[in-house]
């Protein structure tokens, strides 16, 4: 059993003999679903055989997720339970689990069982290579349909993926999440990327290599509630756009030229009216121009501020996450 840890212990763990496969799942208030999740994942790993591990990351849960993890780890030596010092958010909790796992292949999956772990054997086949094709570096789950989700969430997700592919030069597959099987080579490259505001599915796509889809139907949650309300979805989308695109910054220049044209038009209109001795509605035109120009200026300052804020966070150089305990694993 591992005691409270720091970065040195994580490095020591990774120097141990690597299992063939790691399953990594970040968890936040998942006490109700964890036993069923581990039952199904364990059954899949048993069917595959070989040495494997299951890395569970407690992202500052407020229920009994940690107690459930440690009890399950005591009963199954494959389980490694990681507890963070506080809630860091899904992407950083996932990064913490990926930094701890030791497998040659790594399955990234959420604990809510919306993504079925039973697809792992098919992913392994695609990574091995079929019909004479080279094996994949990444096998990602691509959703055909999404059960248990509102029309609003499905529509906003579809809009998001199509928008981000227009804004970036990285081909991020539509209708995908973090559910994927990656090779150790890809994982090492991913962990070498130091950015704080992480969009892992985009970062994996940026790495390149041979990446192939596996189509599947996403299920409803087995228990509990979604951990991604609208506010978190908006922040997640903002992190994705600012991490992979400078289009919003470049748009400020375009809008600046447009607003300069509008301002010049008001100038010409005012001069012509003065020369013709026309009765200009001065207050209305001035206030309209000021409101339009001022609003666009504040909008562009907000966009620039978002990028500067991320640069500020990155340059502080603080650790991405802080691990409090690691329990379980090889004895």
C-alpha positions in Angstrom: 0.0 0.0 0.0 1.3 3.4 -0.9 1.5 6.2 1.7 0.8 9.8 1.1 2.7 10.8 -1.9 4.5 13.5 -3.9 6.0 13.6 -7.4 9.0 11.4 -6.3 6.6 8.5 -5.4 4.8 8.8 -8.7 8.1 8.5 -10.5 9.0 5.5 -8.4 5.7 3.8 -9.2 6.3 4.3 -12.9 9.7 2.6 -12.7 8.1 -0.7 -11.5 7.4 -3.5 -14.0 4.7 -2.1 -16.3 1.4 -4.0 -16.6 0.1 -4.6 -20.1 -3.0 -2.5 -19.6 -4.1 0.4 -17.3 -7.7 1.6 -16.9 -7.8 5.2 -15.7 -11.0 6.8 -14.4 -11.4 10.2 -12.7 -14.2 10.3 -10.1 -16.2 13.1 -8.5 -19.0 12.0 -6.1 -19.3 8.6 -7.7 -19.8 6.4 -4.6 -23.1 5.0 -6.0 -21.7 3.9 -9.3 -18.2 2.7 -8.4 -19.0 -0.9 -7.3 -20.9 -1.6 -10.6 -18.2 0.2 -12.6 -15.4 -2.0 -11.1 -17.5 -5.1 -11.5 -17.9 -4.5 -15.2 -14.3 -3.4 -15.8 -13.0 -6.3 -13.7 -15.0 -8.8 -15.8 -13.6 -7.3 -19.0 -10.0 -7.4 -17.7 -10.5 -11.0 -16.6 -11.7 -12.0 -20.1 -8.6 -10.4 -21.6 -6.1 -12.0 -19.1 -2.6 -10.6 -18.5 -1.4 -8.1 -16.0 -3.5 -5.0 -15.6 -4.4 -2.2 -13.2 -7.3 0.1 -12.5 -6.4 3.7 -11.5 -9.2 5.6 -9.8 -8.8 9.3 -9.0 -10.9 11.0 -6.4 -11.1 14.6 -7.5 -12.0 16.1 -4.1 -15.4 14.3 -3.8 -17.8 15.4 -1.1 -19.5 12.0 -0.6 -17.9 8.7 0.4 -16.1 8.1 -2.9 -12.7 7.8 -1.3 -13.9 5.4 1.4 -15.5 3.3 -1.4 -12.3 3.4 -3.4 -10.0 2.3 -0.5 -12.4 -0.6 0.4 -12.4 -1.8 -3.2 -8.7 -1.5 -3.4 -8.3 -3.6 -0.3 -10.3 -6.4 -2.0 -8.7 -6.2 -5.5 -4.9 -5.7 -5.9 -5.4 -4.4 -9.4 -7.0 -1.2 -8.0 -4.9 1.9 -7.4 -6.9 4.6 -5.6 -5.5 8.2 -5.9 -6.9 11.1 -3.8 -6.2 14.7 -4.8 -5.7 17.4 -2.2 -8.8 19.3 -3.6 -11.1 19.4 -6.6 -9.0 20.2 -9.7 -11.6 19.5 -12.3 -12.1 16.5 -14.7 -9.2 17.2 -17.1 -6.6 17.7 -14.4 -7.9 14.7 -12.3 -7.6 12.6 -15.5 -4.0 14.0 -16.0 -3.2 12.9 -12.4 -4.4 9.4 -13.1 -2.5 9.2 -16.3 0.7 10.3 -14.6 0.3 7.5 -12.0 -0.7 4.6 -14.4 2.0 2.2 -15.6 0.4 0.3 -18.4 1.7 -0.2 -22.0 -1.8 0.6 -23.1 -4.1 2.9 -21.3 -7.9 3.0 -21.4 -9.4 6.4 -20.5 -12.9 6.1 -19.3 -15.4 7.9 -17.0 -16.8 6.0 -14.0 -20.4 6.8 -14.8 -20.6 3.9 -17.3 -22.0 6.0 -20.1 -19.1 4.6 -22.1 -19.2 0.8 -21.9 -16.0 -0.8 -20.8 -17.1 -3.9 -22.8 -15.7 -2.2 -25.9 -12.2 -2.6 -24.7 -11.5 -5.9 -26.5 -12.6 -4.3 -29.8 -10.3 -1.4 -29.1 -7.4 -3.8 -28.4 -7.9 -5.5 -31.7 -7.8 -2.2 -33.6 -4.6 -1.3 -31.7 -3.1 -4.6 -32.7 -4.0 -4.1 -36.3 -6.5 -6.0 -38.4 -6.6 -7.2 -42.0 -3.0 -6.4 -42.6 -3.3 -2.8 -41.5 -0.8 -1.3 -39.0 -1.9 -1.1 -35.4 -3.4 2.2 -34.1 -1.6 4.5 -31.7 -5.1 5.7 -30.5 -8.5 4.1 -30.7 -11.2 6.6 -29.8 -14.8 6.0 -29.2 -17.1 8.0 -31.5 -20.8 8.2 -30.5 -23.5 7.2 -32.9 -26.2 8.3 -30.4 -26.3 9.7 -26.9 -29.0 8.1 -24.6 -30.1 9.9 -21.5 -29.1 13.4 -22.6 -31.3 16.3 -23.3 -31.9 17.7 -26.8 -30.1 20.9 -25.7 -27.0 19.1 -24.6 -26.8 17.0 -27.8 -27.3 20.2 -29.9 -24.7 22.2 -28.1 -22.2 19.3 -28.2 -22.7 19.0 -32.0 -22.3 22.8 -32.4 -19.2 22.9 -30.3 -17.3 20.2 -32.2 -18.2 21.7 -35.6 -17.2 25.1 -34.4 -13.9 24.2 -33.0 -12.9 22.3 -36.1 -13.5 25.5 -38.1 -11.5 27.5 -35.7 -8.4 25.3 -35.4 -6.0 23.5 -37.8 -6.2 20.3 -35.7 -8.7 17.7 -36.8 -10.6 16.9 -33.6 -13.1 14.2 -34.4 -16.7 15.2 -33.9 -19.0 13.4 -31.3 -16.1 12.1 -29.2 -15.1 12.4 -25.6 -12.1 11.3 -23.6 -13.1 7.6 -23.9 -10.2 6.1 -25.8 -7.4 3.6 -25.7 -3.9 5.1 -26.1 -0.4 3.6 -26.4 2.3 4.3 -23.9 4.2 6.3 -26.6 1.2 8.6 -27.1 0.7 8.9 -23.3 4.3 9.9 -22.7 4.0 12.7 -25.3 0.8 13.8 -23.8 2.3 14.0 -20.3 5.2 16.0 -21.7 2.8 18.8 -22.7 2.7 21.2 -19.7 -0.3 23.4 -20.3 -2.6 24.0 -17.4 -5.9 24.6 -19.2 -6.1 21.1 -20.7 -8.4 19.8 -23.4 -7.1 16.3 -23.5 -9.1 15.0 -26.5 -7.7 17.9 -28.5 -4.2 17.4 -27.2 -4.3 13.7 -28.2 -5.5 14.7 -31.7 -2.7 17.2 -32.0 -0.1 14.5 -31.2 -1.1 12.7 -34.4 0.0 9.1 -35.2 -2.5 6.5 -36.4 -5.8 7.3 -34.7 -8.9 5.2 -35.6 -12.5 5.5 -34.4 -14.7 2.9 -32.9 -18.4 3.7 -33.3 -20.7 3.0 -30.4 -23.9 4.1 -28.7 -23.5 6.1 -25.5 -25.6 5.0 -22.6 -27.4 7.0 -19.8 -25.6 7.2 -16.5 -26.0 4.2 -14.3 -26.4 6.3 -11.1 -25.9 9.8 -9.9 -26.0 13.1 -11.7 -24.0 14.7 -14.5 -20.9 16.6 -13.3 -21.0 18.9 -16.2 -23.7 21.6 -15.7 -24.0 24.4 -18.3 -21.5 26.7 -16.5 -18.7 24.0 -16.6 -19.6 23.2 -20.2 -19.0 26.8 -21.1 -15.7 27.0 -19.3 -14.6 23.7 -20.9 -15.5 25.1 -24.4 -13.6 28.3 -23.6 -10.5 26.3 -22.6 -10.7 24.2 -25.8 -11.0 27.2 -28.1 -8.2 29.3 -26.4 -5.9 26.2 -26.2 -6.1 25.4 -29.9 -7.1 28.6 -31.8 -5.9 32.2 -32.1 -8.9 33.0 -34.3 -10.7 35.0 -31.6 -7.6 37.2 -31.3 -7.3 37.6 -35.0 -11.1 38.4 -35.1 -10.4 41.4 -32.9 -8.3 42.9 -35.7 -11.0 42.2 -38.3 -13.7 43.7 -36.1 -11.4 46.7 -35.4 -11.2 47.4 -39.1 -15.0 47.1 -39.5 -15.6 49.4 -36.5 -13.0 51.9 -38.0 -15.1 51.8 -41.2 -18.3 52.5 -39.3 -16.6 55.4 -37.4 -15.3 56.8 -40.7 -18.8 56.5 -42.1 -20.2 58.6 -39.2 -17.5 61.1 -39.8 -18.4 61.5 -43.5 -22.1 61.7 -42.6 -21.4 64.5 -40.1 -19.3 66.5 -42.6 -21.8 66.2 -45.4 -24.6 67.2 -43.1 -22.7 70.2 -41.9 -21.9 71.3 -45.5 -25.5 70.9 -46.5 -26.7 72.7 -43.3 -28.8 69.6 -42.5 -30.5 69.2 -39.1 -28.6 66.3 -37.7 -30.0 64.3 -34.8 -26.8 64.8 -32.9 -27.4 63.1 -29.6 -28.9 59.9 -31.1 -26.2 59.4 -33.7 -23.4 60.1 -31.2 -24.8 57.8 -28.5 -25.4 55.0 -31.1 -21.8 55.3 -32.4 -20.4 55.4 -28.8 -22.5 52.4 -27.7 -21.5 50.3 -30.8 -17.8 51.1 -30.7 -17.6 50.9 -26.9 -19.4 47.5 -26.8 -17.1 46.0 -29.4 -14.0 47.4 -27.7 -15.0 45.8 -24.4 -15.8 42.5 -26.1 -12.3 42.4 -27.8 -10.6 43.4 -24.5 -12.4 40.4 -22.9 -11.1 38.0 -25.5 -7.6 39.4 -25.1 -8.0 39.1 -21.3 -9.0 35.5 -21.6 -5.7 34.7 -23.4 -3.6 36.8 -21.1 -5.2 35.1 -18.0 -4.2 31.7 -19.3 -0.7 32.9 -20.0 -0.6 34.2 -16.4 -1.7 30.9 -15.0 0.7 29.0 -17.1 3.7 31.2 -16.2 3.2 30.8 -12.5 4.6 27.3 -12.9 2.5 25.8 -10.1 1.9 22.0 -10.2 -1.0 20.9 -12.3 -2.4 18.9 -9.4 -1.5 17.8 -5.9 -1.8 14.2 -4.8 -2.7 13.5 -1.1 -2.8 9.7 -1.0 -2.2 6.7 -3.2 -3.6 3.4 -1.9 -3.5 -0.1 -3.4 -1.6 -1.4 -6.3 1.3 -4.0 -6.2 2.2 -5.2 -2.8 
